[in-house]
Amino acid sequence: MNFGIDRLLADPALRRPLAGRRVALVAHPASLTANLVHSVDALAALDDVNLTAAFGPQHGLKGDKQDNMVESADTIDPALGIPVFSLYGQVRRPTPAMMDSADVFLFDLQDLGCRIYTFLTTLLYLLEAAAGTGKAVWVLDRPNPAGRPIEGTTLLPGWESFVGAGPLPMRHGMTLGEMGHWFVAHYGLDVDYRVIAMEGWTPDSAPGFGWPESRIWVNPSPNAASLNMARAYAGTVMIEGATLSEGRGTTRPLEVLFGAPDVDARAVHAEMSKAAPQWLAGCAIRECWFEPTFHKHAGALCNGLMIHAEGGFYDHHAFRPWRLQALAFKAIRTLYPDYPLWRDFAYEYVFDKLAIDVINGGPVLRQWVDDTGAQAGDLEALAGADEAAWAADRAAFLLY
C-alpha cells in the first residue's frame, strides 16, 4: 500500500516532469510519508525537486489552529527558508502573487471524504487559480477513510460556499485525486492536472473499508482525532450548526450525536429507535457524559450519545451517519418542540444564512427536522434520489 507521496518519492520517472520547474506543496500535519517524514521535508531533501514554497489550508500547515474561522498568517519556514502561504487567512483563494511562487503545485492533503471538509474546496480554488495560466496541479492521492458510500442531499444552486464546493452530496465517496478530475470536467477548467495515484488501495475491502491497516492515523485537523471520527463526520459535522455540543473541548470531538445539559440522551435514543430504527444500523450508540473545557456548554455537564463505528460494531455498508445525525435532531425536536436547536451565527464566512443550511447546502434537512408531520421516508426519498444521481455522475472519475 503506497500513497501518492510515497510513489513520487520512490520513482524518479514520476518526478521527471518536475525537472527545471519550481515546485510548491500544499500540506498539513497528516502530509506524511510511510515513515512519518513530513512531505515538505521529504521533497526538500530530493536533489531533483526545486521546492520554492509551501501552502497551508484551514488550521494551518502545522495544524495548530483549533477552531473554525481561526486564521493563519503567511510565514517563512525557518529550516528551508521558503515562504509558507496561508489559504485560510487574509484569503482562501490563492492570489496571483502566491501562484507566481511556483510552476507546479503538489497537493498532498489527507481528506475525510465529506463535502464540508474544506480541503476539498481548497483544491477547487487552486485548480481555478491555475486554470489558463500554464501552471500545473498534481494531487498526491491519499485514501478516503470513509470509503465509497454516498450519502446526503445535493448542494443546491446558489448555496456554494467554502464548505460547499459544488453540487455534491455530503458524503461523496471519492478521493481528492478523483474529485480533482470531477472539478476539471464539471467546471470546464483549462488546467494541467494529474494525479499520482495510490497503489493497493482497496476501499471495498475489510477491515478498513477505505483506511489501510498498515497506516497509523494522524490528525489532518485538530479535531479529526480518529478513524471513528472520520467515519462519523459526515453526520456529526452538522452539530456545528446546532446549539448542541459536538464534543469540542473534550478528547473525542465529533464522535457524539450530541451533548447538552438540558437534553435526556436516553430518551432521545429511545425516540430515535422508535422513529427510524433502520437508521441506527452499522454502529453502536451508548449514553455518555462529558464537560467541555471550551466551546459550547463549556464547564457544564452534558448528557449525550457516543457513536462507535469501529471494531465489531461497525458495518461499513449499513452505517449512514448523515441519516443518523438527522434522526438525532428529529428526536430532540419531537421530545422538546420548543428547543432552540439551530445556532444563528456566521459560519465559514457566510453571514446571511443559518449555519445548518450552509452545512447542508440548502434548507431541506432543517425543514424536515422542524416539520412535525415529516417522517423518515420523506427524507429518504429526497436523499435517495440525489445519491443515485451522484453515483452515476461520479462513475467515470473513479480511479480505484
C-alpha angles and dihedrals in degrees: 000000000000128000121216094263091053092052093048092051094047100045120060089190091064089052096047094095088059093063112122092005131110112244131206127189128213106205149148136190094291092054091108137141123235087269092052095253111145113249093235091057094043093051094043089056093060117098093210097053121078102203108194105163146008131210130207124205128206112329090025138264088288095041091235099135107093107194139040118273092025104130131215125218128227112263143171118251104244095212102039100029093224125131117261109206122202119227090187103051130063086350139021095194117066111255123226088254090055091048090052089065095077147013098216125037117204112203112203109166128143107228134196099220095246127123093225095055098103099220086080092058091045088058091051092049091050092050090050092049091051095046114113094004101091090243117136129224120201122185113210094209126230133180126280097231091203091057128213104321117121123214141165141037121297120260108257125234110272093028096091114134142143086287093042114055096171147317096326133131118247093258107039101175097220138112121244089252090056092044089054090058089049092050092050091051098039096048096034094236119184098215137133097243130171139161126222093211128213124251120227100007109154108181094176096053130097141272099022101028091196104354116077116229089222092069127071120224117253119183110257086193130014096262097042092090103152148013087254089061091048091054094046098040098092086067107028094050087072089070086073085075093050135074089239120098119257089197098267107155091040133084093254107049119174092013094098130079088220145320128207139153093229103045126087103226095193091054091048091052091051091050091049090052090051097046102044114352091172090067092061093064127116100038144047121254121198135176115254141176127215141162113215114223091206142003123035116012091002110187094010124114107245129198114211150145122261122211121219109190090164144084118011091339094066122097106178097200096043099045112099110172097179091057091042092055092044088053092052090053091047093051092050091049090050094049096038107030094178097042111135091236104160120072115222109209141111107286121195093336095310108123105170104054135062112265094234089057093047089052093051096040092241142015099272099104095045091048090051091051093048096044105093091201097051117108134200090259091061093059091040091057093050096045095040093058092048092047092052091050092051092049089058094043096051097043096092092053101053113116100184 
